[in-house]
Amino acid sequence: MGSVEHPPVSSDPRLERERRILDVLMALRESEVTTYGDVADVAGYPKQSRLVGRLLATTELDVPWWRVVNASGQIVSGHPDEQRELLRSEGVTVVDQRVRNAPIGRFHRPE
C-alpha cells in the first residue's frame, strides 16, 4: 500500500478522519489485502485500527471492505463467507478464514 495525499478538506476533525481513511480504502487495488492498522497508519492515525473497523461497518459508501483483515490475516467482518469469496475471486488464498497469500500487499508471499 503506497502513501496517500491528505490535504485537509474539512474543519470538522471527525469528518476529516473519515475522509482520510476512506481515501486510503479507495486507493486499494484489486487483489491487495491490508490490515485495519495499516489503513489507519497510512491515513495518519496510527494505532487507531478500531476507527477503521467502525467506519467500514457504518459507511454507506461503496468501499472495498473485503480487502481489509486483522493483523494476523483473519477475516473478522460481519460477512466472513462473502469476504472470503470476494477475496478468492481476486486471486487471494484464504484458508480457515485467514488470508495465506495475496497477489499484492502485506500478505503477498513470493513463491
Kinemage of the C-alpha trace (Angstrom):
@kinemage 1
@onewidth
@group {chain A} dominant
@subgroup {mainchain}
@vectorlist {calphas} color= white
{ca met a 1} P 0.000 0.000 0.000
{ca gly a 2} L 1.518 3.306 -1.050
{ca ser a 3} L 1.196 6.648 0.607
{ca val a 4} L -1.881 8.728 0.009
{ca glu a 5} L -2.007 12.532 -0.130
{ca his a 6} L -4.293 14.015 2.517
{ca pro a 7} L -4.883 17.726 2.010
{ca pro a 8} L -7.338 18.963 4.662
{ca val a 9} L -10.836 19.488 3.315
{ca ser a 10} L -12.985 19.778 6.429
{ca ser a 11} L -12.579 21.758 9.628
{ca asp a 12} L -14.560 19.052 11.460
{ca pro a 13} L -11.930 16.610 12.832
{ca arg a 14} L -14.322 13.640 12.731
{ca leu a 15} L -15.208 14.210 9.071
{ca glu a 16} L -11.551 14.779 8.229
{ca arg a 17} L -10.554 11.445 9.832
{ca glu a 18} L -13.285 9.632 7.931
{ca arg a 19} L -12.314 11.252 4.643
{ca arg a 20} L -8.648 10.340 5.074
{ca ile a 21} L -9.464 6.722 5.932
{ca leu a 22} L -11.877 6.461 3.000
{ca asp a 23} L -9.169 7.866 0.695
{ca val a 24} L -6.835 5.053 1.750
{ca leu a 25} L -9.528 2.411 1.338
{ca met a 26} L -10.468 3.654 -2.126
{ca ala a 27} L -6.788 3.538 -3.165
{ca leu a 28} L -6.584 -0.216 -2.507
{ca arg a 29} L -6.011 -2.104 -5.736
{ca glu a 30} L -7.702 -5.298 -6.820
{ca ser a 31} L -6.039 -8.285 -5.087
{ca glu a 32} L -4.381 -6.019 -2.494
{ca val a 33} L -5.054 -7.136 1.072
{ca thr a 34} L -4.131 -4.970 4.034
{ca thr a 35} L -4.961 -4.600 7.715
{ca tyr a 36} L -7.124 -2.228 9.692
{ca gly a 37} L -3.950 -0.968 11.379
{ca asp a 38} L -2.139 -0.361 8.091
{ca val a 39} L -5.090 1.651 6.776
{ca ala a 40} L -5.135 3.745 9.955
{ca asp a 41} L -1.381 4.282 9.774
{ca val a 42} L -1.364 5.367 6.115
{ca ala a 43} L -4.313 7.680 6.800
{ca gly a 44} L -2.274 9.375 9.526
{ca tyr a 45} L -3.936 7.773 12.554
{ca pro a 46} L -1.502 5.132 13.837
{ca lys a 47} L -2.821 2.714 16.462
{ca gln a 48} L -6.434 3.514 15.564
{ca ser a 49} L -7.355 0.332 13.733
{ca arg a 50} L -10.714 0.183 15.504
{ca leu a 51} L -11.613 3.510 13.938
{ca val a 52} L -11.135 1.892 10.524
{ca gly a 53} L -13.299 -1.069 11.516
{ca arg a 54} L -16.050 1.209 12.799
{ca leu a 55} L -16.013 3.252 9.611
{ca leu a 56} L -16.158 0.126 7.450
{ca ala a 57} L -19.083 -1.179 9.490
{ca thr a 58} L -21.077 2.043 9.291
{ca thr a 59} L -20.310 3.755 5.990
{ca glu a 60} L -22.932 3.730 3.290
{ca leu a 61} L -20.274 4.325 0.635
{ca asp a 62} L -19.221 1.540 -1.705
{ca val a 63} L -15.687 0.819 -0.460
{ca pro a 64} L -13.608 -2.360 -0.960
{ca trp a 65} L -14.183 -3.530 2.623
{ca trp a 66} L -13.305 -7.143 1.801
{ca arg a 67} L -9.643 -6.180 1.229
{ca val a 68} L -9.138 -5.364 4.917
{ca val a 69} L -8.425 -8.041 7.543
{ca asn a 70} L -6.886 -8.103 11.013
{ca ala a 71} L -3.127 -8.124 11.592
{ca ser a 72} L -2.892 -11.920 11.510
{ca gly a 73} L -4.839 -12.131 8.255
{ca gln a 74} L -8.027 -13.299 9.933
{ca ile a 75} L -11.347 -12.371 8.348
{ca val a 76} L -13.311 -10.603 11.081
{ca ser a 77} L -16.016 -8.760 9.153
{ca gly a 78} L -19.690 -9.332 9.747
{ca his a 79} L -19.847 -11.165 6.398
{ca pro a 80} L -16.996 -13.709 6.508
{ca asp a 81} L -18.280 -16.027 3.767
{ca glu a 82} L -18.889 -13.144 1.364
{ca gln a 83} L -15.490 -11.615 2.197
{ca arg a 84} L -13.737 -14.940 1.626
{ca glu a 85} L -15.396 -15.382 -1.772
{ca leu a 86} L -14.646 -11.802 -2.872
{ca leu a 87} L -11.005 -12.240 -1.888
{ca arg a 88} L -10.756 -15.586 -3.669
{ca ser a 89} L -12.277 -14.043 -6.807
{ca glu a 90} L -9.305 -11.628 -6.798
{ca gly a 91} L -6.748 -14.441 -6.547
{ca val a 92} L -6.223 -14.295 -2.775
{ca thr a 93} L -5.598 -17.587 -0.962
{ca val a 94} L -7.867 -17.930 2.082
{ca val a 95} L -7.658 -20.985 4.350
{ca asp a 96} L -9.776 -21.356 7.512
{ca gln a 97} L -10.959 -17.729 7.317
{ca arg a 98} L -7.340 -16.474 7.192
{ca val a 99} L -5.505 -14.851 4.285
{ca arg a 100} L -2.473 -17.007 3.490
{ca asn a 101} L -1.292 -15.281 0.308
{ca ala a 102} L -2.324 -12.287 -1.760
{ca pro a 103} L -1.002 -11.070 -5.117
{ca ile a 104} L -0.403 -7.571 -3.666
{ca gly a 105} L 0.044 -6.071 -0.218
{ca arg a 106} L 1.028 -7.140 3.272
{ca phe a 107} L 0.065 -10.773 2.725
{ca his a 108} L 1.987 -11.286 -0.523
{ca arg a 109} L 4.194 -14.373 -0.214
{ca pro a 110} L 6.566 -14.786 -3.172
{ca glu a 111} L 6.737 -18.371 -4.363
